[in-house]
Amino acid sequence: MVITVLIILIVIVGVMIFMQQSQFGKLPTGAQLERIKNSSNFKDGQFQNISFTPNLKEGISYFTVLRKFFFGKGKRNKPVSVFPSVKTDLHALAIDKNIFVWFGHSSYFMQIDGKKILVDPVFSGNASPLNFTTKSFKGSDVYTAGDMPVIDYLFITHDHWDHLDYRTMLELKPKIKKIITGLGVAAHLERWDFDKNIIIEKDWDEEIILDPGFIVNTTSGRHFSGRTFKKNQSLWMSFVLTAPTIKIFIGGDSGYDTHFKTIGENFGPFDIAILECGQYNEYWQYIHMMPGEVVQAAQDLQAKKFIPVHWGKFSLSLHNWDEPIIRVTEESKRQNVPIISPMIGQAVDLKGNYILSEWWKKVE
């Protein structure tokens, strides 16, 4: 009994020491914490979703989920072959083009009316505090922080490891002019020695004038946050980007809910909606959309076209690696909602005519 207790204590102390590393970030304190406490979205010591949102579906236990992760994953949860990609020189884009380039999962670059924009960059090869776990698919890391030009606007939708990557952020630091994110995330960034003067952290339903002609409205999602065991101390976000010639919905992780219709009514129609499309399961359907819900969200937003992200780099769920894009493409065709689904690195002209190429069907 004594030996067992000692082992447990050693493990607890080891975990506590490990979690003091900079990569875990920092919880808000002082004036930042007071601002959070004054938010109407912060109740009972944490940020809350608009609708009641359990992490797991009613009747499902964490034991069930863990058992499925260890013993119930499909044989095709990762591709066997090298993930296909192309390499676009982001420094050589024609300045008059509105371009989208996907890096896999939820990381992507946009050039919009001359501004260089980056969203949730993860270039380190994994999405976990343990670099030997949650590794990216072979071939999906064709881009590095060194390939990025100077970034006018960096959007961070929330602080989960697959969206806010410590190593990537440190490498990008000299290139970033402004960071736009949710309440509470600045504490992480300031611990990582980012200049607090370039960080704009907001609550839901606020407006930011970035530059003449460039306006951001912060909007809600249905998700959660946290880099440690203490959850929901920072706010998960989506964004409406209004530029001189185009309007884009930048969606973070979210379960389906009425907020998509509300955003569409308040800010739509959108030229493009960028929506999460993978890592779903009926066990946690409140915090990640199922494929049919992705298409419905695009319709609720009044989007002319949508781009599915949050797939194609990490295996964070139980489904086959290509199931999200297969199912959402089938549903988009059924409902006649135009979809843009480029391979990693492919430059898409957002004002051009995109021809759907189902390139994933050639990947084993």
C-alpha positions as CSV (number, residue, x, y, z in Angstrom):
1,M,0.0,0.0,0.0
2,V,2.8,2.4,0.9
3,I,4.6,1.7,-2.3
4,T,1.5,2.3,-4.3
5,V,0.8,5.6,-2.6
6,L,4.4,6.7,-3.2
7,I,4.2,5.8,-6.9
8,I,1.0,7.8,-7.3
9,L,2.5,10.8,-5.5
10,I,5.6,10.6,-7.8
11,V,3.4,10.5,-10.9
12,I,1.4,13.5,-9.7
13,V,4.5,15.6,-8.8
14,G,6.0,14.6,-12.2
15,V,2.9,15.7,-14.1
16,M,2.8,19.0,-12.1
17,I,6.4,19.7,-12.9
18,F,6.0,18.8,-16.6
19,M,3.0,21.2,-16.9
20,Q,5.1,24.1,-15.8
21,Q,6.7,24.3,-19.2
22,S,6.1,27.4,-21.3
23,Q,4.2,25.5,-24.0
24,F,1.2,25.1,-21.7
25,G,0.8,28.9,-21.6
26,K,-0.7,30.8,-18.7
27,L,-4.0,31.4,-17.2
28,P,-5.2,35.1,-17.2
29,T,-4.5,37.2,-14.1
30,G,-4.9,40.8,-13.0
31,A,-6.7,43.1,-15.4
32,Q,-7.1,40.4,-18.0
33,L,-8.9,38.2,-15.5
34,E,-11.1,41.1,-14.3
35,R,-12.2,41.8,-17.9
36,I,-13.0,38.1,-18.4
37,K,-15.1,38.1,-15.2
38,N,-17.1,41.0,-16.5
39,S,-18.0,39.2,-19.7
40,S,-21.6,38.1,-20.0
41,N,-20.3,34.8,-21.4
42,F,-18.3,34.0,-18.3
43,K,-20.4,32.4,-15.6
44,D,-19.6,30.0,-12.6
45,G,-15.9,30.4,-13.1
46,Q,-15.7,29.6,-16.8
47,F,-16.8,30.7,-20.3
48,Q,-20.2,29.2,-21.4
49,N,-21.7,28.3,-24.7
50,I,-25.0,30.0,-25.7
51,S,-26.7,26.6,-25.5
52,F,-26.1,23.9,-22.9
53,T,-23.2,21.9,-24.3
54,P,-21.9,18.8,-22.6
55,N,-18.5,17.6,-23.9
56,L,-20.0,14.1,-24.4
57,K,-23.5,13.0,-25.5
58,E,-25.9,12.1,-22.8
59,G,-25.3,8.5,-21.6
60,I,-21.7,8.3,-22.9
61,S,-18.9,8.0,-20.4
62,Y,-15.2,8.9,-20.8
63,F,-14.4,5.3,-20.3
64,T,-16.4,4.4,-23.4
65,V,-14.6,7.0,-25.4
66,L,-11.2,5.9,-24.2
67,R,-12.0,2.3,-24.9
68,K,-13.0,3.2,-28.5
69,F,-9.8,5.3,-29.0
70,F,-7.6,2.4,-27.9
71,F,-9.5,-0.5,-29.4
72,G,-12.2,0.8,-31.8
73,K,-10.3,3.0,-34.4
74,G,-10.7,2.0,-38.0
75,K,-7.7,0.6,-39.9
76,R,-7.8,3.7,-42.1
77,N,-7.7,6.4,-39.5
78,K,-4.4,7.4,-41.2
79,P,-3.5,7.3,-44.9
80,V,-1.0,4.6,-45.8
81,S,0.5,6.5,-48.7
82,V,2.2,9.9,-48.5
83,F,-0.4,12.7,-48.2
84,P,-0.4,14.6,-51.5
85,S,0.5,18.3,-51.7
86,V,1.8,21.1,-53.9
87,K,4.1,23.9,-52.9
88,T,3.0,27.4,-53.7
89,D,5.4,30.3,-53.2
90,L,3.5,32.6,-50.9
91,H,6.0,35.4,-51.4
92,A,5.3,35.5,-55.2
93,L,1.5,35.8,-55.3
94,A,0.0,38.4,-57.6
95,I,-1.0,41.3,-55.3
96,D,-4.4,41.7,-57.0
97,K,-5.5,38.1,-56.4
98,N,-7.6,36.9,-53.5
99,I,-5.9,33.6,-52.6
100,F,-6.6,30.7,-50.2
101,V,-3.9,28.1,-49.4
102,W,-4.7,25.2,-47.0
103,F,-1.9,23.6,-44.9
104,G,-4.0,20.7,-43.6
105,H,-6.3,20.5,-40.6
106,S,-7.4,24.1,-39.6
107,S,-4.3,25.9,-40.7
108,Y,-4.5,28.1,-43.8
109,F,-3.2,31.3,-45.4
110,M,-5.2,33.9,-47.3
111,Q,-4.2,36.9,-49.3
112,I,-7.2,39.2,-49.2
113,D,-7.2,42.6,-51.0
114,G,-3.4,42.8,-50.5
115,K,-3.4,41.7,-46.8
116,K,-1.6,38.5,-45.8
117,I,-3.7,36.5,-43.3
118,L,-2.9,33.3,-41.4
119,V,-5.3,31.2,-39.3
120,D,-4.4,28.7,-36.6
121,P,-1.0,27.7,-37.9
122,V,0.4,24.4,-36.8
123,F,3.7,23.5,-38.5
124,S,5.5,21.5,-35.8
125,G,4.4,18.0,-36.9
126,N,2.2,17.2,-34.0
127,A,-0.8,18.5,-32.1
128,S,0.0,17.6,-28.5
129,P,2.3,18.6,-25.6
130,L,4.0,15.3,-26.2
131,N,5.8,15.5,-29.5
132,F,5.7,11.7,-30.1
133,T,1.9,11.7,-30.0
134,T,-0.8,13.1,-32.3
135,K,1.6,13.2,-35.2
136,S,0.7,14.7,-38.6
137,F,0.2,12.5,-41.6
138,K,3.3,11.7,-43.6
139,G,3.7,14.3,-46.3
140,S,1.3,16.8,-44.8
141,D,4.0,19.1,-43.4
142,V,5.2,20.5,-46.7
143,Y,5.1,24.1,-45.2
144,T,7.1,25.5,-42.4
145,A,7.0,28.9,-40.6
146,G,10.0,29.8,-42.8
147,D,7.7,29.7,-45.9
148,M,5.4,32.3,-44.5
149,P,5.6,36.0,-45.7
150,V,5.1,38.8,-43.2
151,I,1.6,38.3,-41.8
152,D,-0.7,41.3,-41.4
153,Y,-3.3,39.5,-39.4
154,L,-3.0,36.3,-37.5
155,F,-6.3,34.8,-36.3
156,I,-6.3,32.3,-33.4
157,T,-9.7,30.7,-33.0
158,H,-9.0,29.1,-29.6
159,D,-6.2,27.7,-27.5
160,H,-6.4,23.9,-28.2
161,W,-3.1,22.3,-29.2
162,D,-4.3,21.6,-32.8
163,H,-5.0,25.3,-33.3
164,L,-2.4,27.2,-31.1
165,D,1.0,25.6,-31.5
166,Y,3.8,26.7,-29.3
167,R,6.8,26.0,-31.5
168,T,5.1,27.4,-34.6
169,M,4.2,30.6,-32.8
170,L,7.7,31.2,-31.6
171,E,9.1,30.7,-35.1
172,L,6.5,33.0,-36.6
173,K,6.9,35.7,-34.0
174,P,9.1,38.1,-36.1
175,K,6.7,38.0,-39.0
176,I,3.4,38.8,-37.2
177,K,2.0,42.4,-37.2
178,K,-1.4,41.8,-35.5
179,I,-3.0,38.9,-33.6
180,I,-6.8,38.7,-33.3
181,T,-8.1,36.2,-30.8
182,G,-10.6,35.6,-27.9
183,L,-10.5,36.7,-24.4
184,G,-7.9,34.8,-22.3
185,V,-5.6,33.7,-25.1
186,A,-3.3,36.8,-24.7
187,A,-2.1,35.3,-21.4
188,H,-0.5,32.4,-23.3
189,L,1.0,34.7,-25.9
190,E,2.5,37.1,-23.4
191,R,4.1,34.2,-21.5
192,W,5.7,33.4,-24.9
193,D,7.1,37.0,-25.0
194,F,4.8,38.3,-27.7
195,D,4.4,42.1,-27.7
196,K,1.0,42.7,-26.0
197,N,0.6,45.8,-28.2
198,I,0.0,43.6,-31.3
199,I,-2.6,41.4,-29.6
200,I,-6.3,42.1,-29.9
201,E,-8.3,39.9,-27.7
202,K,-12.1,40.3,-27.7
203,D,-15.4,38.9,-26.4
204,W,-18.1,37.7,-28.8
205,D,-20.1,40.4,-30.6
206,E,-17.4,43.0,-30.8
207,E,-16.1,45.0,-33.8
208,I,-12.5,45.6,-34.7
209,I,-11.3,48.1,-37.3
210,L,-8.0,46.6,-38.5
211,D,-7.2,49.0,-41.3
212,P,-9.2,51.1,-43.7
213,G,-11.7,48.8,-45.4
214,F,-10.8,45.8,-43.1
215,I,-13.3,45.1,-40.4
216,V,-13.6,42.1,-38.1
217,N,-16.7,41.2,-36.1
218,T,-16.2,38.6,-33.4
219,T,-18.8,35.9,-33.4
220,S,-19.6,32.8,-31.3
221,G,-19.0,29.1,-31.7
222,R,-20.1,26.0,-29.7
223,H,-17.0,24.4,-28.3
224,F,-14.6,24.7,-25.3
225,S,-11.0,25.6,-24.6
226,G,-8.0,24.8,-22.5
227,R,-4.4,23.6,-22.7
228,T,-4.4,22.1,-19.2
229,F,-6.9,20.3,-16.9
230,K,-8.6,23.7,-16.2
231,K,-11.1,24.2,-19.0
232,N,-12.9,27.2,-20.5
233,Q,-10.7,30.0,-19.1
234,S,-10.3,31.5,-22.6
235,L,-13.0,32.1,-25.3
236,W,-13.4,30.1,-28.5
237,M,-14.2,32.2,-31.5
238,S,-15.4,32.6,-35.0
239,F,-14.9,35.7,-37.1
240,V,-16.5,37.8,-39.8
241,L,-13.9,39.4,-42.0
242,T,-15.2,42.2,-44.2
243,A,-12.6,43.4,-46.7
244,P,-13.0,45.9,-49.5
245,T,-14.0,43.3,-52.2
246,I,-15.0,40.1,-50.2
247,K,-16.7,38.9,-47.1
248,I,-15.4,35.7,-45.3
249,F,-16.6,33.7,-42.4
250,I,-13.7,32.3,-40.5
251,G,-15.2,29.5,-38.4
252,G,-13.4,27.9,-35.5
253,D,-14.3,24.5,-34.0
254,S,-18.0,24.3,-33.3
255,G,-20.9,22.0,-32.9
256,Y,-24.0,22.9,-34.8
257,D,-26.4,25.3,-33.2
258,T,-28.6,28.4,-33.9
259,H,-25.6,30.8,-33.9
260,F,-24.9,30.0,-37.5
261,K,-28.3,31.3,-38.6
262,T,-27.9,34.3,-36.3
263,I,-24.6,35.2,-37.9
264,G,-26.0,34.7,-41.4
265,E,-28.9,37.0,-40.6
266,N,-26.6,39.7,-39.0
267,F,-23.7,39.6,-41.5
268,G,-24.5,37.5,-44.5
269,P,-24.5,36.7,-47.3
270,F,-20.8,35.6,-47.3
271,D,-18.7,35.1,-50.4
272,I,-16.8,32.2,-48.6
273,A,-17.5,30.4,-45.3
274,I,-14.6,28.3,-43.9
275,L,-16.0,25.6,-41.7
276,E,-14.7,22.7,-39.7
277,C,-15.4,19.3,-41.2
278,G,-13.6,16.5,-39.3
279,Q,-12.8,14.9,-36.0
280,Y,-16.5,14.5,-35.3
281,N,-18.3,11.6,-33.7
282,E,-21.8,11.1,-32.4
283,Y,-20.3,10.7,-28.9
284,W,-19.2,14.4,-28.9
285,Q,-21.7,15.8,-31.5
286,Y,-22.3,18.9,-29.5
287,I,-18.8,20.3,-29.9
288,H,-18.0,19.2,-33.5
289,M,-20.4,19.2,-36.4
290,M,-21.4,16.0,-38.3
291,P,-20.9,16.3,-42.1
292,G,-24.5,17.1,-42.9
293,E,-24.5,19.8,-40.3
294,V,-21.5,21.4,-42.0
295,V,-23.5,21.9,-45.2
296,Q,-26.5,23.2,-43.2
297,A,-24.2,25.7,-41.4
298,A,-23.0,27.0,-44.8
299,Q,-26.7,27.5,-45.8
300,D,-27.5,29.1,-42.5
301,L,-24.6,31.6,-43.0
302,Q,-25.9,32.3,-46.5
303,A,-22.6,31.4,-47.9
304,K,-22.1,31.3,-51.7
305,K,-19.3,28.7,-51.3
306,F,-17.7,27.0,-48.4
307,I,-14.3,25.4,-47.6
308,P,-14.1,22.4,-45.3
309,V,-11.1,22.4,-42.9
310,H,-10.2,20.6,-39.7
311,W,-9.4,17.3,-41.5
312,G,-6.5,15.9,-43.5
313,K,-3.5,16.2,-41.1
314,F,-4.2,14.6,-37.7
315,S,-6.3,11.7,-36.5
316,L,-8.2,13.1,-33.5
317,S,-11.4,11.0,-33.9
318,L,-12.5,7.4,-34.7
319,H,-13.5,7.9,-38.4
320,N,-11.4,7.0,-41.4
321,W,-9.1,9.8,-42.4
322,D,-11.0,10.6,-45.6
323,E,-14.6,10.0,-44.3
324,P,-15.1,13.8,-43.5
325,I,-14.4,15.0,-47.0
326,I,-16.3,12.2,-48.7
327,R,-19.4,12.7,-46.6
328,V,-19.4,16.5,-46.7
329,T,-18.8,16.5,-50.5
330,E,-21.6,14.1,-51.1
331,E,-23.9,16.2,-48.9
332,S,-22.9,19.4,-50.7
333,K,-23.7,17.9,-54.0
334,R,-27.1,16.6,-52.7
335,Q,-28.0,20.1,-51.4
336,N,-26.4,21.9,-54.3
337,V,-24.1,24.0,-52.1
338,P,-20.8,24.8,-53.8
339,I,-17.7,23.4,-52.1
340,I,-14.0,24.3,-52.4
341,S,-11.7,21.4,-51.3
342,P,-8.1,22.0,-52.5
343,M,-5.2,19.7,-51.6
344,I,-2.5,21.0,-49.2
345,G,-0.6,23.9,-50.7
346,Q,-2.9,24.4,-53.7
347,A,-3.5,28.1,-54.4
348,V,-7.2,28.8,-54.9
349,D,-8.4,32.1,-56.5
350,L,-11.4,32.9,-54.4
351,K,-12.9,35.0,-57.2
352,G,-12.3,32.4,-59.9
353,N,-14.2,29.4,-60.9
354,Y,-13.1,26.5,-58.8
355,I,-13.4,23.0,-60.4
356,L,-13.9,20.3,-57.8
357,S,-11.1,17.7,-58.0
358,E,-11.7,14.7,-55.7
359,W,-8.0,14.2,-55.3
360,W,-8.4,12.3,-52.0
361,K,-9.8,9.3,-53.9
362,K,-6.3,8.6,-55.2
363,V,-4.8,8.4,-51.7
364,E,-4.6,5.0,-50.0
